[in-house]
Amino acid sequence: MIRIKQFIGRDMKHSFPVRQDLTLTADTVPDLIDKIAEYRLQNGLPVGDPSIDLTAYYAMHHPFAVENGERIDAPPVGELPKRVYAWTNGLWRNPPKNPPSTEEAPARASACVSCPFRREVGSDGSPAFKEAQRRVYLLSRGLLWLNEVGWCEFHGWDNRLAVLLRHEADEKIACPKECWLDKSENKSTL
């Protein structure tokens, strides 16, 4: 495995072009990896693995700056957080036309709390998590429901926002019997 050498010097910075007219820079490789992930998140791009992309870029354009050794990895993100981040990004790009509603939220939230597919909202400390939380808060217009409702492993969404949204009929999705979406007259994949 190849890895990027840490530059030593006052004026030397690591850099990575994200567009023809924009290059991200940082003093250390881990900081640059975080900046790349944050840029991709904020612009609705797939995060991928910035450490591999950065290493490949350096190996191709700056071979003197790479050496054999351990690769610097971004912190691993589990499957559920990836699904929740993707759901949140989809809503962010195409926000719901109807404003959030608190009418049915208490009943929905109580169903989520007792659901076997509910998972705690677990922070991995990544820029992806912070950005997803910011977007959930903005999409809910500050009406975030109880934190106890967590994430839904079955649907791959953040229940705190999902219980506030109005849903359009969609008979294609099969829900678990505990799900409030199955008990309502409307079904949706959001």
Secondary structure by P-SEA (a helix, b strand, c coil): cccccccccccbbbbbbccccbbbbcccaaaaaaaaaaaaaaaccccccaaaaaaaaaaaccccccccccccccccccaaaaaaaaaaaaaaaccccccccccaaaaaaaaaaaccccccccccccaaaaaaaaaaaaaacccccccccccccccccccccccccccccccccccccccccccccccccc
